[in-house]
Amino acid sequence: MDEQKYEKQVPYFEQLKEIRIEKRIKLETISAKSKIHMRFLEALESGGLDEIPGVYKKLFFKTYLSFVQPENEEMYWGEFEKAVQESLPLHTSTVRRIRVEKQEQRKSRLIKTIYIVAPLLVVAVIFAVLAINSVSVDDAAETEQIQELSVQKIAEQILLEQEKEAVQKQTNTIVDSVNVTARLTAVQRTWLRVIKDRADTTEYLLAENEKVSLTADSLLNFLIGNAAGITFTINGKPTGVLGKEGQVITRLLISPQGIVSKIVKQIKKKEVKNDSSATH
């Protein structure tokens, strides 16, 4: 038979066995020197690669070839690797299938976990938002209550500030370069205080018919204890008495243009009751 046809028809492992026998090399000798069990050497020569552990197949075959030493060693090595690959697909497919099944199981568990946990997270977020809004509403309510308790004081403060601003605006309109004059004649005994140009303060106690002339650069500010006790001539113009009996002028602001501001208050007289328990 032609040698090439023979090599194609006869499996590589049987060819190697025949070569070993022709060279009178015993399996026992190979086993003793290589420390490879006889069972695995017999499996190599019978094509039973499944009987050999996967990690040792190539090592055992390479050792076996080193003892047999065929002429076309590369050809036999190629046939061996081809046989190894052909013996793997079933095992590899099974492993892949198992891995795919495990991955699918993990995905399924993950999806179930998401479906369970997601609604709980949404509920937790809703409760947190409601709690924050509740605290904000309570704080706002407390703030409103505090403001309600001080509304009257706040209103009084606002009115006072507005009055100060109005007086300040009126004062700012005064032309400082023009003098202001005031002539006072006492009709009754009267106490008064005058401030010239916001700096010079003088007090007077005028007797009846007593007169005083006052001059300032821009402003005269009076406090008069008896509103009906003095007649005025302001900047050369008679203005007469500026109040009534029982009134006090707490502010009389005079500028070159005339009276800027006047505040008059009524004095409340205290009632004096007779002591009925007095002895006679």
Rosetta blueprint (number, residue, H / E / L):
1 M L
2 D L
3 E H
4 Q H
5 K H
6 Y H
7 E H
8 K H
9 Q H
10 V L
11 P L
12 Y H
13 F H
14 E H
15 Q H
16 L H
17 K H
18 E H
19 I H
20 R H
21 I H
22 E H
23 K L
24 R L
25 I L
26 K L
27 L H
28 E H
29 T H
30 I H
31 S H
32 A H
33 K H
34 S H
35 K L
36 I L
37 H L
38 M H
39 R H
40 F H
41 L H
42 E H
43 A H
44 L H
45 E H
46 S H
47 G L
48 G L
49 L H
50 D H
51 E H
52 I L
53 P L
54 G H
55 V H
56 Y H
57 K H
58 K H
59 L H
60 F H
61 F H
62 K H
63 T H
64 Y H
65 L H
66 S H
67 F H
68 V H
69 Q L
70 P L
71 E L
72 N L
73 E H
74 E H
75 M H
76 Y H
77 W H
78 G H
79 E H
80 F H
81 E H
82 K H
83 A H
84 V H
85 Q H
86 E H
87 S L
88 L L
89 P H
90 L H
91 H H
92 T H
93 S H
94 T H
95 V H
96 R H
97 R H
98 I H
99 R H
100 V H
101 E H
102 K H
103 Q H
104 E H
105 Q H
106 R H
107 K H
108 S H
109 R H
110 L H
111 I H
112 K H
113 T H
114 I H
115 Y H
116 I H
117 V H
118 A H
119 P H
120 L H
121 L H
122 V H
123 V H
124 A H
125 V H
126 I H
127 F H
128 A H
129 V H
130 L H
131 A H
132 I H
133 N H
134 S H
135 V H
136 S H
137 V H
138 D H
139 D H
140 A H
141 A H
142 E H
143 T H
144 E H
145 Q H
146 I H
147 Q H
148 E H
149 L H
150 S L
151 V H
152 Q H
153 K H
154 I H
155 A H
156 E H
157 Q H
158 I H
159 L H
160 L H
161 E H
162 Q H
163 E H
164 K H
165 E H
166 A H
167 V H
168 Q H
169 K H
170 Q H
171 T H
172 N H
173 T L
174 I L
175 V L
176 D L
177 S L
178 V L
179 N L
180 V E
181 T E
182 A E
183 R E
184 L E
185 T E
186 A E
187 V L
188 Q L
189 R L
190 T E
191 W E
192 L E
193 R E
194 V E
195 I E
196 K E
197 D L
198 R L
199 A L
200 D E
201 T E
202 T E
203 E E
204 Y E
205 L E
206 L E
207 A L
208 E L
209 N L
210 E L
211 K E
212 V E
213 S E
214 L E
215 T E
216 A E
217 D L
218 S L
219 L L
220 L E
221 N E
222 F E
223 L E
224 I E
225 G L
226 N L
227 A L
228 A L
229 G L
230 I E
231 T E
232 F E
233 T E
234 I E
235 N L
236 G L
237 K E
238 P E
239 T E
240 G E
241 V E
242 L L
243 G L
244 K L
245 E L
246 G L
247 Q E
248 V E
249 I E
250 T E
251 R E
252 L E
253 L E
254 I E
255 S E
256 P L
257 Q L
258 G E
259 I E
260 V E
261 S E
262 K E
263 I E
264 V E
265 K E
266 Q E
267 I L
268 K L
269 K L
270 K L
271 E L
272 V L
273 K L
274 N L
275 D L
276 S L
277 S L
278 A L
279 T L
280 H L
